[in-house]
Amino acid sequence: MTSMDFAPRIVTWQRSHGRHDLPWQNTRDPYRIWLSEIMLQQTQVTTVIPYYERFLERFPDLAALAAAQQDEVMPYWAGLGYYARARNLHRCAQEIVRDWDGRFPPDAETIATLPGIGRSTAAAIAAFAYGETSPIMDGNVKRVFTRHFGIAGDPSKRDVETRLWTLAEEQVAAAPADAAILSVIAAAGGANTAPSQSDAASSKPRARKDPGVSATDAVAGYMASYTQGLMDLGATLCTRGKPDCPRCPVQATCVARIEGRQAELPTPKVRKATPERSTGMLVLRHAGRVLLQQRPSPGIWGGLWSLPEFDPALDPAMACEALGAQPGAVSELAAFAHTFTHFRLHVRPWFVTLKEAPSTTGEQPAAPMPQRWVDEADLAHVALPAPVRKLLDGLFAAGLPHMLPA
């Protein structure tokens, strides 16, 4: 198999064996495709699907997202993690409405200038929405390319990543000419063509065409299938742990398979010891309400509402007083830990019944973050970090506040 054969084999395999029923595959609307691409960064498909559907129910188009306040957006992202994605998503929607008359830019190069959208994500959006010929390079594709072409070295390092991008560009450049693409698509059983930019504004999928499509539509459909095929191959066959090489459409020329190096490639990162951090959290309750503080942006849990924190070496009662609160009963809850990308956080939570509610207005040197009291019944509608939501849900579902001393 030559480099000329790589992309056609991916396309043929994707049309017969790839994924075709994911929610974002039933549209050529760049807004919906963009949303899925952002959500899928660092997050599994099965986790994303319910978030994607719920997000679209609330924000069905760019205009709806751009018109919302950030506080309205964050609850629909809470639990997905990497919250800068949600903030950038909101900023990006506002920028498109302001600078592009509410229409997604027409090509990958321009899309990549928008907040939170990198080169690979921009190329994927342009391929799926417009059929643009641009290479992609996400985590799954890096794994496919490092194995197939035998590229050693950490794929996150600039020199290795540059080499992978060059290979990706070569595969796109080596794509068959229009007539050959038509024959590839015909052999695969027809064409799912990508739409024109006017068609892309519609969320309705276009009908499957017969092999007699135009050359332009054929190229667009080919690129969409190639892009999706690379993603599908990395997600379903060329997996991190146990690659299913016998079923791979390009296994005949895969260097890793031929040399028995599947376990070695991609070259794993050098593991460093995970830093450990500790914090105390206060569940301050008064008259059926809980005090929350909004986390600063940027930063961990940026933009979300969380519990007040304090140095766990200090007295929790003193931490309450520093917030202007008069603590009544103070009870320690079960400690827990949460792992972030770069460190592990150990949390010691305390439940405190207050004698009276402190003011959340005026000058508060000890509480520089925005604060608000939230009814227990309304916590489900607040953008909380996943571990904080789990703590509060468990606390109130068990009726624990009523069993603790007042």
Secondary structure, 3 states (H helix, E strand, C coil): CCHHHHHHHHHHHHHHHCCCCCHHHHCCCHHHHHHHHHHCCCCCHHHHHHHHHHHHHHCCCHHHHHHCCHHHHHHHCCCCCCCHHHHHHHHHHHHHHHHCCCCCCCCHHHHCCCCCCCHHHHHHHHHHHHCCCCCCCCHHHHHHHHHHHCCCCCCCCHHHHHHHHHHHHHHHHCCCCHHHHHHHHHHCCCECCCCCHHHHCCCCCCCCECCCCCHHHHHHHHHHHHHHHHHHHHHHCCCCCCCCHHHCCCHHHCHHHHHCCCCCCCCCCCCCCCCEEEEEEEEEEECCEEEEEECCCCCCCCCCEECCEECCCCCHHHHHHHCCCEEEEEEECCCEEEECCCCEEEEEEEEEEEEECCCCCCCCCCCCCCEEEEEHHHHHHCCCCHHHHHHHHHHHHCCHHHHCCC
